Amino acid sequence: MLILLVEDDPAQLEPLQAALSQTGHIVDAVEDSHTAQWLMNEKDYDLLILDWMLPKISGLSLCRQYREGGKTSPVLMLTAKDTTADKVNGLDAGADDYLVKPVDIPELLARVRALGRRSPLWQGDILSAVDLHLHLTSLTLERGQEKIQLSVREFQLMEYLMRHSDRILSRDQIEQALWSWGTEPESNAVTTLVRRLRQRLESVGAKDWLETVYGMGYRLNTPKES
């Protein structure tokens, strides 16, 4: 999933971003509400995780603005506020769930999985193309009797390709989809990643499925029959 994480305390932001990234999510992590406000309008996120007590513009206000803009992706609030009145205010602002600080990482990941099932893009915990199956919770690729473990970045590329099966994806599209806001991939990063993923696909007899369309980009070209 593509997640916007907004937390003004770097000591809390960094471990949350790391935990989410290690489970395969692409995380735009920002500390200030104005940047978050801009990103909310520029990108289509699968999930927002907002700290309630942000300076300048609160997480509650960001949530309300997000809903008023017609966006429907789930919102998880992080807050030290745990009274019934606070819960009601958060839910009335459009939040789907909230987690009381200090955040317990396993609980956060469980709530993210649950909220991810509400995303319009959710197709189940397994993505399939013919007889090739990508397990979203374990970051594994399976075909027939073969199952292999993917790295986080390999998994993210495979997921992106499978969600856009048979479409040509340019290098720029892949970079924008896989690299978080504010990070700059090296010039050969996509080429290297595609080569690594082809090696993984070769392990399950599907190396030729990842096609290079010269001058245009890459495509997951699934066979009509397996």
C-alpha positions in Angstrom: 0.0 0.0 0.0 1.0 3.6 -0.5 0.8 5.2 2.9 1.1 8.9 4.1 2.5 9.0 7.6 2.5 12.3 9.4 4.2 12.6 12.8 6.2 15.7 13.9 8.5 13.9 16.3 11.4 12.3 14.4 12.0 9.9 17.3 8.6 8.4 16.6 8.3 8.9 12.9 11.5 7.0 12.0 10.7 3.6 13.7 7.1 3.8 12.4 8.3 4.4 8.9 10.8 1.6 9.1 8.3 -0.9 10.5 5.8 -0.1 7.7 8.4 -0.2 5.0 9.8 -3.6 6.1 6.4 -5.1 5.6 6.3 -4.0 2.0 4.4 -0.7 2.2 5.6 2.5 0.4 5.6 5.2 3.0 5.7 9.0 2.5 6.8 10.1 5.9 6.6 13.8 6.7 6.9 15.9 9.9 4.9 19.0 9.0 1.3 19.4 8.3 1.7 21.8 5.4 3.7 19.2 3.4 1.1 16.6 4.4 -1.7 18.9 3.1 0.1 19.3 -0.2 0.7 15.5 -0.6 -2.9 14.7 0.2 -4.0 16.7 -2.8 -1.2 15.5 -5.1 -1.2 11.7 -4.5 -3.8 9.0 -4.1 -3.0 7.2 -0.9 -4.3 3.8 0.2 -4.1 4.8 3.9 -3.3 7.9 5.9 -1.7 7.7 9.4 -2.0 11.1 11.1 -0.7 12.3 14.5 -3.5 14.2 16.1 -1.4 16.9 17.9 0.5 18.3 14.9 1.5 22.0 15.2 -0.1 24.6 12.9 -2.7 22.2 11.4 -3.8 19.3 13.6 -4.1 15.8 12.3 -7.8 16.1 13.1 -8.1 19.1 10.8 -6.1 17.3 8.1 -8.5 14.4 8.3 -11.5 16.6 8.1 -10.1 18.4 5.0 -9.3 15.1 3.4 -12.9 13.9 3.8 -14.3 17.3 2.6 -12.2 16.9 -0.5 -14.1 13.7 -1.3 -11.2 11.3 -0.5 -12.4 7.9 0.9 -9.2 6.0 1.8 -9.0 4.9 5.5 -7.5 7.2 8.1 -5.8 6.0 11.3 -5.2 8.6 14.0 -2.3 8.5 16.4 -3.1 10.2 19.6 -2.5 10.5 23.4 -6.2 11.4 23.7 -8.2 8.5 24.8 -11.4 9.8 26.3 -14.8 9.0 24.8 -15.3 12.6 23.7 -12.0 12.5 21.9 -12.9 9.3 20.2 -16.2 10.8 19.1 -14.5 13.9 17.7 -12.0 11.8 15.7 -14.7 9.6 14.2 -16.9 12.6 13.4 -13.9 14.2 11.6 -13.8 11.1 9.3 -11.2 8.9 11.0 -11.7 5.1 10.6 -9.6 4.1 13.6 -7.1 5.4 16.1 -4.2 4.2 18.1 -3.2 5.6 21.5 0.5 6.5 22.0 3.0 5.2 22.7 2.4 3.1 19.6 2.8 -0.6 19.8 4.3 -1.6 16.5 2.7 -5.1 16.1 -0.7 -3.6 16.9 -0.1 -0.8 14.4 0.7 -3.3 11.7 -2.4 -5.3 12.5 -4.6 -2.3 12.3 -2.9 -1.3 9.0 -3.7 -4.7 7.6 -7.3 -4.4 8.7 -7.7 -0.9 7.3 -6.0 -1.9 4.0 -8.9 -4.3 3.4 -11.1 -1.2 3.1 -9.1 0.3 0.3 -10.8 0.4 -3.1 -7.6 -1.3 -4.5 -7.8 -4.3 -2.1 -8.0 -7.6 -3.9 -7.3 -9.9 -1.1 -4.1 -10.9 0.6 -2.9 -12.7 -2.5 -2.5 -11.2 -6.0 -2.6 -13.6 -8.9 -1.6 -13.6 -12.5 -2.5 -16.9 -14.2 -0.8 -19.4 -11.8 1.7 -16.9 -10.3 0.7 -15.8 -6.8 2.1 -12.9 -4.7 1.4 -13.2 -1.0 1.1 -9.7 0.4 1.5 -10.5 4.1 4.6 -12.7 3.7 6.3 -11.0 0.7 6.6 -14.4 -1.1 6.1 -15.4 -4.7 4.6 -18.8 -5.5 4.0 -20.8 -8.6 3.3 -24.5 -8.6 5.4 -26.2 -6.0 7.9 -23.3 -5.9 7.8 -20.5 -3.3 10.5 -17.8 -2.9 11.0 -15.0 -0.5 11.3 -11.5 -2.1 13.2 -8.5 -0.7 11.0 -5.5 0.2 12.0 -3.6 -3.0 11.5 -6.7 -5.2 8.1 -7.3 -3.6 7.1 -3.7 -4.2 8.0 -3.9 -7.9 6.2 -7.2 -8.3 3.1 -5.9 -6.7 3.1 -2.8 -8.9 3.6 -4.9 -12.0 0.8 -7.3 -11.0 -1.6 -4.5 -10.3 -0.9 -3.1 -13.8 -0.6 -6.5 -15.6 0.0 -6.3 -19.4 0.5 -2.5 -19.2 3.8 -0.9 -20.2 5.2 1.0 -17.2 7.9 3.6 -17.8 11.0 4.0 -15.7 9.6 7.3 -14.4 6.3 5.6 -13.4 8.1 2.9 -11.5 10.4 5.4 -9.7 7.4 7.5 -8.7 5.4 4.5 -7.5 8.2 2.7 -5.5 10.3 5.5 -4.1 8.9 7.6 -1.2 8.5 11.3 -1.4 11.7 13.1 -0.8 14.0 10.2 -1.8 16.0 10.1 -5.1 16.8 6.7 -6.6 20.2 6.2 -8.3 20.2 6.4 -12.1 20.4 2.6 -12.6 18.1 1.7 -9.7 15.2 0.5 -11.8 17.4 -1.5 -14.2 19.1 -3.2 -11.3 15.8 -3.9 -9.6 14.3 -5.4 -12.8 17.3 -7.7 -13.2 17.0 -8.9 -9.6 13.3 -9.6 -10.0 13.9 -11.5 -13.3 16.2 -13.7 -11.4 13.5 -14.4 -8.8 11.0 -15.1 -11.5 13.4 -17.5 -13.2 13.3 -19.5 -9.9 9.6 -20.2 -10.5 9.9 -20.6 -14.3 8.5 -17.2 -15.2 11.6 -15.2 -16.2 10.2 -14.3 -19.6 7.0 -12.8 -18.0 8.9 -9.6 -17.2 9.3 -8.0 -20.6 11.5 -5.0 -21.5 9.8 -2.9 -24.1 12.8 -1.0 -25.5 12.5 2.8 -25.4 9.2 2.6 -23.3 9.6 0.6 -20.1 8.6 -2.7 -18.7 5.6 -5.0 -18.7 4.4 -8.0 -16.9 3.4 -10.0 -20.0 1.4 -12.9 -18.6 0.7 -15.9 -20.9 -2.8 -16.6 -22.0 -2.5 -20.1 -20.8 -0.3 -21.7 -18.1 
